[in-house]
Structures are given as structure tokens and as C-alpha cells.
Amino acid sequence: MSTVSISEEEFYRLKEAAGEGVKPRDFSQCIANGHTWKFYGGCNAGCDRDCGCSVDVHQCIICGDFDYGDTPEAEDVRQKCAEHGDHSGWEYV
């Protein structure tokens, strides 16, 4: 998964300059090339009913789809949470 650290406008400008114009909400681009994720926020990791852990949520800047925190990194958080047995929202590093 790649993370975009430039503005959406700059992303579209660069894609256009490279001859790869992209229309927002163009699902065919994502089907062919995969999503281009940007950080959107966080959600509860859902380790168990008392879980206070959080995982990152990303949104594709092309089609608008969300990963809903379903990423390899989120699985690492859930695994670490289970290993520690402490669901109070410890800081995963």
C-alpha cells in the first residue's frame, strides 16, 4: 500500500503532466492499477468488546473507496493487542 503525502490537486496535476489523466470516481483506474490511498482517520481495532486500540483508515483518492482499517498494519495492531492482553488503547509502535 502506498501513502500519498501531497494534495489531491497536486496528485491530479502530476498524473495529467505524465499523460495519465485521471477522473475522480473512475473505478476502472483502481481496477487496473490498484487504489491510491490517503490517510482518512481511524477506527476501533475491534480486538474484543473492551478494545480501546485504534487502526488507521485510508480512502482512495481516485474512486473514494475506504479500506475500513482492513490492512496488514491493522492486523499487526490486533496481533500485538492479543499478545499483550491489554485493550486499553496502548500505543502501537
N, C-alpha and C positions, 0 to 999 in steps of 0.2 A: 504494500500500500504506500502510495506517495502522499505527502502532505504539501499543500500549496501555501506558500508564505508571501504571496503577492496578492494584490487586489484582483477581484474578478474582472474589472475593466482592463487591467494590465494583462491578465491572462488572455482575454479575448483579443486584445490588440496584438500580442505576440503570436498567437495562433494565426491570426489574419496575415501578419507580416511573413510568416513562414509558409503561407499558401494553404493553411489548414483551417480555413474559416469554420467556425462552429456556431450553430444557432442554439440559444438556450432551450432547454427541454427537448433536445434532439436525442432521443433514446438510441437511435441507430449508432451514434458515435460511441456510446458506452458499450453497446453490444459488441461492436467491432474492436474497441481499444481498451475496454475496462473503464471504471469510474475514475474521476479526478476529484479526490476527497479534500475537503477543508474542514477544520475543526468547527463544530457547531455548539457543543456544550457537553453535558454529562448526564448520566443516568445511574440509578442504583444498580449495583453489580448483581444483585439477586442471589447472593451466595446462600442465604437462607432467610427465614422470615424476620430475623433480627438484624439483618445485614445493614451496615452503615457505610459500606465500601462504594466507591464510585468508579465508573469507567467512562472513557471518552466516547462521544458520539460524533460522527462525521456526516457531512452532507456532500453529495456530488454537485459540483458547480455547473455541470453540463445538463443533467437530467433532473436534478432535485431530489433524487432518492437518498435515503438515510441508511446507515449501517446499523443503527439502533444498538450500538455498543457490542455488536457481534463481530469481534476481531480477534486475531491471535493475541494481541496485547491484553484484551479484556479477559481472555481465557487464563493468561498468566496471573492477572489480579485475582481471579476466582480461585485458582490453584493455590496461590500464596495465602489467601484468606483461609482456605480449608486447612492448610498446613499449620497456620498459627492458631486456628480455632477462635480468634478474636475478631468479631464482626463489628467493632466499634468505629470503623472508618479509619483504620491506621493508614499511614502514608506509604503507598507503594512506590519504591524507587528502583 
